[in-house]
Amino acid sequence: MKSPRDVAKLIDADWTGSDHPVLVIAEGCVQVFEHAKKSCSCGIEGREFPDEVANPYILSLKGSLMMKYHLQNQHWNSEFSPKLEGLRPEEKNLQTAVNKQIDLLDSDVFDYLPQCRFGVAERCLILSK
């Protein structure tokens, strides 16, 4: 897809139906266009949503993998710890973002993770859902 230089770079595109393409733009926004691509929905940034939901996919790849590994397998701890701690000073922003996502987990899941009867395998199953 060609676009003028003043328009943000296109990262990915897909279809929501036979007549509505969805474009992911480099500035961090997802836009749904009508078929002629003359008008689109507004960007998602700057919007306020009533409820935040845990979504590791909004983290960087490193952050989402770190969150997944930390919650699923803590062989270095004798007791399960839900908070990610101990990162290098230059990674404090990543640690804060991961902990914010962990805080958004459903409280029932959050309370059950430390006492999974079947250990890592059960944690992996619960967190994947």
C-alpha positions as CSV (number, residue, x, y, z in Angstrom):
1,M,0.0,0.0,0.0
2,K,1.5,3.3,-1.0
3,S,1.0,6.4,1.1
4,P,2.4,9.9,1.2
5,R,5.6,10.6,3.2
6,D,3.6,12.6,5.8
7,V,1.5,9.6,6.7
8,A,2.8,7.1,9.2
9,K,4.3,3.9,7.9
10,L,2.0,0.9,7.5
11,I,3.1,-2.1,9.6
12,D,0.4,-4.7,8.8
13,A,-3.0,-5.1,7.2
14,D,-5.8,-7.5,7.3
15,W,-9.6,-7.7,6.7
16,T,-12.4,-7.6,9.3
17,G,-14.8,-8.6,6.6
18,S,-15.1,-8.5,2.8
19,D,-15.4,-4.7,2.8
20,H,-13.4,-3.4,5.8
21,P,-9.6,-3.5,5.8
22,V,-7.7,-3.1,9.2
23,L,-4.4,-1.3,9.1
24,V,-1.8,-1.2,11.9
25,I,0.2,2.0,11.7
26,A,3.7,2.6,13.0
27,E,2.5,5.4,15.4
28,G,0.8,2.7,17.4
29,C,-2.8,2.8,16.1
30,V,-5.1,0.3,14.5
31,Q,-7.5,1.8,12.0
32,V,-10.6,0.2,10.4
33,F,-11.3,1.6,6.9
34,E,-14.4,1.4,4.8
35,H,-13.7,-0.4,1.4
36,A,-12.8,2.8,-0.6
37,K,-10.3,3.7,2.1
38,K,-11.5,7.3,2.2
39,S,-12.6,7.3,5.8
40,C,-11.6,5.3,8.9
41,S,-12.2,4.8,12.5
42,C,-10.3,7.0,15.0
43,G,-7.0,5.9,16.5
44,I,-7.0,4.0,19.8
45,E,-4.4,6.2,21.4
46,G,-5.8,9.0,23.6
47,R,-8.9,6.9,24.3
48,E,-10.0,6.1,27.8
49,F,-11.6,2.7,28.4
50,P,-13.8,1.9,31.4
51,D,-12.0,-1.2,32.5
52,E,-8.4,-2.2,31.9
53,V,-7.8,-5.8,31.0
54,A,-4.5,-7.7,31.4
55,N,-3.0,-8.1,27.9
56,P,0.7,-9.0,27.6
57,Y,0.6,-8.3,23.9
58,I,0.7,-4.5,24.5
59,L,4.1,-5.1,26.1
60,S,7.3,-5.4,24.1
61,L,8.3,-8.9,23.0
62,K,10.9,-9.0,25.8
63,G,8.3,-7.8,28.4
64,S,5.6,-10.3,27.4
65,L,8.0,-13.2,27.5
66,M,9.4,-12.0,30.8
67,M,5.8,-11.8,32.2
68,K,5.0,-15.3,30.9
69,Y,8.2,-16.9,32.2
70,H,7.9,-15.2,35.6
71,L,4.3,-16.2,36.2
72,Q,4.7,-19.8,34.9
73,N,8.0,-21.0,36.3
74,Q,9.8,-19.6,39.4
75,H,12.3,-22.3,40.1
76,W,14.6,-19.7,41.7
77,N,12.1,-18.9,44.4
78,S,11.1,-21.2,47.2
79,E,7.8,-19.4,47.5
80,F,5.8,-18.1,44.5
81,S,6.1,-14.3,44.1
82,P,3.6,-12.6,41.8
83,K,5.6,-9.3,41.4
84,L,8.6,-9.1,39.0
85,E,11.6,-7.7,40.9
86,G,15.3,-7.5,40.7
87,L,15.8,-6.2,37.1
88,R,18.8,-4.0,36.2
89,P,18.2,-0.2,36.7
90,E,18.0,0.4,33.0
91,E,15.1,-2.1,32.8
92,K,12.9,-0.5,35.6
93,N,10.4,0.9,33.0
94,L,9.9,-2.6,31.7
95,Q,9.6,-4.0,35.2
96,T,6.9,-1.4,36.0
97,A,5.0,-2.2,32.7
98,V,5.1,-6.0,33.4
99,N,4.0,-5.5,37.1
100,K,1.1,-3.3,35.9
101,Q,-0.1,-6.1,33.6
102,I,0.3,-8.6,36.4
103,D,-1.9,-6.4,38.7
104,L,-4.6,-6.4,36.0
105,L,-5.0,-10.2,36.2
106,D,-8.3,-11.6,37.4
107,S,-8.1,-11.8,41.2
108,D,-9.3,-15.4,41.3
109,V,-6.5,-16.5,39.0
110,F,-4.0,-14.3,40.8
111,D,-4.9,-15.9,44.2
112,Y,-4.7,-19.5,42.8
113,L,-1.3,-19.2,41.0
114,P,0.8,-19.7,44.1
115,Q,-1.0,-22.9,45.1
116,C,-1.4,-24.8,41.8
117,R,-1.7,-28.5,42.6
118,F,0.0,-29.6,39.4
119,G,2.8,-27.0,39.4
120,V,4.2,-25.4,36.3
121,A,2.0,-27.3,33.9
122,E,-1.2,-26.1,35.6
123,R,0.1,-22.5,35.8
124,C,0.8,-22.6,32.0
125,L,-2.7,-23.8,31.3
126,I,-4.4,-21.2,33.5
127,L,-2.3,-18.3,32.2
128,S,-2.9,-19.3,28.6
129,K,-6.6,-19.0,29.2
